[in-house]
Each structure stands twice: as structure tokens, then as C-alpha cells.
Amino acid sequence: MRQHLVSRSLWQRGQAQVEFALAFPLFFLMVAGVFLAGMALLRGALSGWGVFLAGAAGGAYPAPASAALTSVPFPDLRAGLSLELRPGERQAVSRIRVAWERPWLLGIQLGERWQGAGAFRLWRFYPGPPTGPWE
């Protein structure tokens, strides 16, 4: 009877190892997918934040907007930002354009493309607070 229990315990342990070996790659792929999706969402939010910072800092302060852009943590996002001041139109237009592709595991290509623009009123070019309805 004892021999029968020992062999059954070993059989159950072997079955658990086989199940783990079959389930682990799926679990790993799910965890990697969640991580990559989270990074993509983070970089998307940071690209929008960079557009806002460039436009708001360029439109509100006489200092260059590059001082405010140091808070964008990824260098490729910072490099993709541009600012155009339009004093005649009293606007600051900031844009971002990021595009890259890199090989990843098993020949899978990871790519990222962000582009966007924001226009900001330059209140420093107005003689005072605006009167009347908003433009």
C-alpha cells in the first residue's frame, strides 16, 4: 500500500511539472504584452505632455521652452518635439513626430509612431487680459 502512495505522489509531481511547462510560455507572453502595452501608453501620454509643455512654456514665458522640456524623460520624445512661435498670430504651435522600428524577439518588429500638434495663445503679446468673448 505504501509503495502505491509513493508512486502516485511522484506521478502527480511529474504531471504538475508538465502543466507548468505548458502554461509558463503563455503566462510569459501575457506578462510581456501587458508590459509593452503599458510602455506604449506611457510614451503616448508623455508625448502629449511634451507637446503641452513646449507650447505652454513657449507661449507663456520669455525663457526658451527647452528648459521646460527636460522633464520629458525619453530623449527620443524630446528630440521629436518642435516649437514654432507666431507673434503676428499671437500663437505658439508645438508639434511632435516620433517614428521608429526595431527588431525584437523571433523576428517581430516593434514600431512606434506618435505625431500631434497643439496651438497655444501667447498671452504675453496681448496688452492685457482679454475682453469680450473668447476667441
C-alpha positions as CSV (number, residue, x, y, z in Angstrom):
1,M,0.0,0.0,0.0
2,R,2.8,2.4,0.9
3,Q,4.6,1.7,-2.5
4,H,1.3,2.6,-4.3
5,L,1.2,6.1,-2.5
6,V,4.8,6.9,-3.2
7,S,4.4,6.2,-6.9
8,R,1.2,8.2,-7.1
9,S,2.9,11.2,-5.4
10,L,5.7,11.1,-8.0
11,W,3.2,10.8,-10.8
12,Q,1.3,13.9,-9.6
13,R,4.5,15.8,-9.2
14,G,5.5,14.9,-12.8
15,Q,2.1,16.0,-14.0
16,A,2.4,19.4,-12.3
17,Q,5.8,19.9,-14.0
18,V,4.4,19.2,-17.4
19,E,1.4,21.5,-16.8
20,F,3.8,24.2,-15.7
21,A,6.0,23.7,-18.7
22,L,2.9,24.1,-21.0
23,A,1.4,27.1,-19.1
24,F,4.6,29.2,-18.5
25,P,5.2,30.4,-22.1
26,L,1.6,31.6,-22.3
27,F,1.9,33.4,-19.0
28,F,5.2,34.9,-20.0
29,L,3.7,36.2,-23.3
30,M,0.7,37.7,-21.4
31,V,3.1,39.5,-18.9
32,A,5.3,40.8,-21.8
33,G,2.2,42.0,-23.6
34,V,0.9,43.9,-20.6
35,F,4.3,45.4,-20.1
36,L,4.7,46.5,-23.7
37,A,1.1,47.9,-23.8
38,G,1.8,49.8,-20.6
39,M,5.0,51.3,-22.0
40,A,3.2,52.3,-25.2
41,L,0.5,54.1,-23.1
42,L,3.1,55.8,-21.0
43,R,5.0,57.0,-24.0
44,G,1.8,58.2,-25.7
45,A,0.9,60.2,-22.6
46,L,4.4,61.6,-22.3
47,S,4.3,62.7,-26.0
48,G,1.1,64.6,-25.3
49,W,2.7,66.1,-22.2
50,G,5.7,67.2,-24.2
51,V,3.5,69.0,-26.8
52,F,1.7,70.8,-24.0
53,L,4.9,71.8,-22.2
54,A,6.6,73.1,-25.4
55,G,3.5,75.1,-26.3
56,A,2.7,76.4,-22.9
57,A,6.3,77.2,-22.0
58,G,6.9,78.8,-25.4
59,G,3.7,80.8,-25.2
60,A,3.8,81.9,-21.6
61,Y,7.4,82.6,-20.7
62,P,10.1,84.6,-22.4
63,A,12.6,81.9,-21.5
64,P,13.1,79.2,-24.1
65,A,10.8,76.2,-23.9
66,S,13.8,73.8,-23.9
67,A,14.2,74.4,-20.2
68,A,10.8,73.0,-19.5
69,L,11.2,70.1,-21.8
70,T,13.9,68.5,-19.6
71,S,11.0,66.9,-17.6
72,V,10.1,64.6,-20.6
73,P,12.1,61.5,-19.6
74,F,12.7,59.9,-23.0
75,P,15.4,61.5,-25.2
76,D,13.8,60.4,-28.5
77,L,10.5,62.1,-27.5
78,R,12.3,65.3,-26.5
79,A,14.1,65.2,-29.9
80,G,10.8,64.8,-31.8
81,L,9.3,68.0,-30.3
82,S,9.4,71.3,-32.1
83,L,8.1,74.7,-31.3
84,E,7.1,77.5,-33.7
85,L,6.4,80.9,-32.3
86,R,4.0,83.0,-34.5
87,P,4.0,86.5,-32.9
88,G,1.9,88.0,-35.7
89,E,-0.9,85.5,-35.0
90,R,-0.1,85.6,-31.2
91,Q,0.3,81.8,-31.2
92,A,2.8,79.1,-30.3
93,V,2.4,75.9,-32.2
94,S,4.2,72.8,-30.8
95,R,4.5,69.5,-32.7
96,I,5.8,66.1,-32.0
97,R,6.8,63.5,-34.6
98,V,8.4,60.2,-33.4
99,A,8.7,57.2,-35.7
100,W,11.0,54.2,-35.2
101,E,11.1,50.4,-35.8
102,R,13.3,47.9,-34.1
103,P,13.6,44.1,-34.3
104,W,12.5,42.3,-31.1
105,L,12.2,38.6,-30.3
106,L,11.8,35.9,-33.1
107,G,11.9,38.5,-35.9
108,I,9.0,40.5,-34.6
109,Q,9.3,44.2,-35.5
110,L,8.3,46.7,-32.7
111,G,7.3,50.1,-34.1
112,E,6.1,53.3,-32.6
113,R,4.6,56.4,-34.3
114,W,3.5,59.5,-32.5
115,Q,2.5,62.7,-34.1
116,G,0.5,65.6,-32.9
117,A,0.3,69.3,-32.6
118,G,-1.1,71.9,-30.2
119,A,-1.7,75.7,-30.7
120,F,-1.5,78.0,-27.7
121,R,-2.4,81.6,-27.4
122,L,0.5,83.9,-26.5
123,W,-1.0,86.0,-23.7
124,R,2.2,87.9,-23.3
125,F,1.6,89.6,-26.7
126,Y,-1.8,90.9,-25.6
127,P,-1.9,94.3,-24.0
128,G,-3.9,93.0,-21.0
129,P,-6.5,90.3,-20.1
130,P,-8.8,89.6,-23.0
131,T,-12.1,91.4,-23.0
132,G,-15.3,90.2,-24.6
133,P,-16.0,86.6,-25.7
134,W,-13.2,84.0,-26.1
135,E,-11.7,83.7,-29.5
